Amino acid sequence: MKKTSLLLILLVCAALFTSCSTLDVVKEDAGRAFSEILQVSPAQKKDDWWLITAPDAAACLAISNDTIWMVVDASPFIAAGLDVSALDYFSETIFYAETLTFSLPAWDAENKNVKDSASAQFIADLDFMRGSLNFHTQMDHYGIKFGDGNMFEWAKDLKTNGYNNATQDKDIVFALNPEPLIEAGLNPQQVAGWNYAQVEVDENGETVQVWKLLKPVDLA
């Protein structure tokens, strides 16, 4: 009798785990919202990469079948005092070819084929970076975390912020953790094209204020 009960419990648990993996509402809706961003601001194809670029060309998201990169023009940061040689070699911020780069692996044997659209590629990549997918409640944004507080976010709804019913005017946001850059000499208030501001985020069940360097983009 006990064996039968245990078997039933295991079967129920297995069914629950399967339904959770196939009905990942956050991931599915994040992919939908990202596809809507691409309808307003189509990605540009370069080799096997899809590029989503800020209007001032100072930051972009690069999507492939093995890695997602957030790439930022380093020149305004250097002009604001950043000494790139002082960046921690082992930090999440890498200086390369006059850019600050942040990467997130999205490779798996099942994801080896390049998809025929940026939307399809990103949705496929989400399967392999699910642990880095985030929801920023106060901004009503989905986001991917590149580590150490660096993120790329996109609006759940292009018209309305569902958190406070305000007009959504931050359709995509490039967000950097300023601390390692400040330690390397940056004056964060002097970075042209970026906003140095406090942002409300949820950490360990509490709402806290954190400093970020932000490049918000209104695609409307």
N, C-alpha and C positions, 0 to 999 in steps of 0.2 A: 504493500500500500504506500509506504514511504517512498519507494523507488518510483512508483507511478506519479505521485505528487511532485517529486523532484523533476521528473521528466516533463511534466506539464508546465512547471515554472520555467524551466530552461527554454521550452518552446515558445512560451509567451514572451520571455526576455528577448529571444532571437528575433521574434516578429517585431517587437518594439524597436530594436536596434536597426532592423532593415527599414522600417517605416521612417525612422529618423534620418537615415542616410539618403533615402529616396525623396523625402519631403523636407528638404532643407530650405525653409521659407526665406530666411535671410539671404542665403546665397542666390536663390532664384530671383528674388526681387532686386538684389544688388545688380545682377546681370541685366535685368529689365531696365533699371534706371540708367545704367551705363550705356545701354543701347540707345536710349532716348537722348543722352548727351551727344552721342555720335550722329544722330539725325540732325541736330542743330549745328554741330561743329564736326564735320567729317574728318576722320583720321587720314593722314597722308602716308602712302606706302613708300618705303625705301628699303630695297633689297627684301629681306625677310622680316622687316620690322614695320610696325604700324606706329605712327607718331601723332600724339595729341599735344598740340603746342599752344602755349599762351599767346595772346594777340601781339605782345611785344617781343615774342620769340626768346624771352629770357628764361623760360623753363618749359620742359616737355616731359610727357610720359611716353616711354617707348615700350611697346608690347611685342614679344615674340613667343615662340612655342617652348622656350626654355628659361627665359628670364624676363622680368619686368624691371625697367630702370626708371628712376626719376632723375632727370638731368637738369642742372641749373647753371646758367651762365655765372662764372665766378667773378667776372670783372667788377660788378658793383660792390661785391663783398671785399675784394682786394682794395678798391678805392676807399672803402670805409674802414680800412685798417687791418683786414685779415692777412695774417702771415701764413700762407699755405704750408710752409715748411714746418710750422709749429703744430699742425694738426696731428693728433694722435694716430700713429700708423695703424693701430688696431681698432680704431673707431669705425662707426658706420658711415662716416663721411670721407669719401675718397676724392682727392684732387687729381683730375686726369684731363689732359688736352684742354686746359683753360675752363674746366667745368667742375662743379661739385656733383658727385654722382652717388646714388643710393640704389642698391639692387635687391631683388627678391627672386630667388629661384622658383621656377614654375615648371620644371622639367620632370617628366616621367616617361617610361617606355610607351605608355598609352597616348602621350601628348607629343609624339615625335614628328607628326606631320603638321606642316604649317597650314593654318586655316585660310579660307578665301576671303575673310573679312575681319576687320578689327573687332567687331562685336563677337563673332564666333570664336576668335582667338582668345579674347579676354574671358569669355564664359568658360572656355575649356581650361584656361589657366587657373580660374577660381577653384577648380577641383583640387589643385595641388598647392594652393596657398590659403586654404580655408581658415587655417589658424591665424592668419594675418589679416583677415577680413574683420572690419570693425563697424559699429554703428555709433555715430556721434549724435546723441539725443538732442542736445541743445541747438545744434545746427540743422538737424534733420538730414544728415549726410551719411552715406556709406563711405567707407574709407579702407585703404590698405596701408598697413603699418610696415615701414621699412626698417624698423628698429631704432631704439634710442630716441623715440619721440618724433621721428620724421614720418610724414604721412602724405598721401594724396587722397583727397576727398571729392565726392560728387553728390549732387543733390538727389534726394529720393524723389522729389517732385520739382519740376522746373518753374512752377508758378508760385507755390505756397510752401512756407516753412510750417510743417505740421505740428511743430512743438509750440509755436506761439501765434500761428495763423498770420504771420507777417508775410509780405511779398518776398519771395526767394530771390535774392540778388547776388548770391554766391553759388553759382552753378557748379564750378569746380574750384578747388583750393589746393595750392601747393603749400605745405606746412613744414617748416623746419624747426628743429630744436636749436635754439640759439646758444645754449650753454657751451658746447665744445668750440663753437666759432668765437664766442667772447673770450674764452680761455686762450685762443690763438690770436688775440689782438683786435677782434672786430668790435666796432662801435655799432650796435644793432639799430640805433635810431638814425643812422646815416646811410643805410643801404637803399640806394635809389630803386624805386619800383617795388619795394617790399614794405609791409606794415609790421612794426614791432608792437605787439599787443598781448594782453592777457585774454585767455580763452577759457570758458567753462568746460570742464570735462568730468566724466565719472571715473573715479578711481576707488576700487575696493568698497563700492557701495556708497561713496560719498561724492558730492559735487565739489570740485576744487578749481582754483584758478591757476593756470600755468602760462608762462610766457612762450610765445611762438613768433617766428618770422613767417608772415603770411603773404601769399600772392593770390588773392581771390579774383575770380573771373566771372563776370556776368555775361552770359552768352546771348541774352535776349537782345 
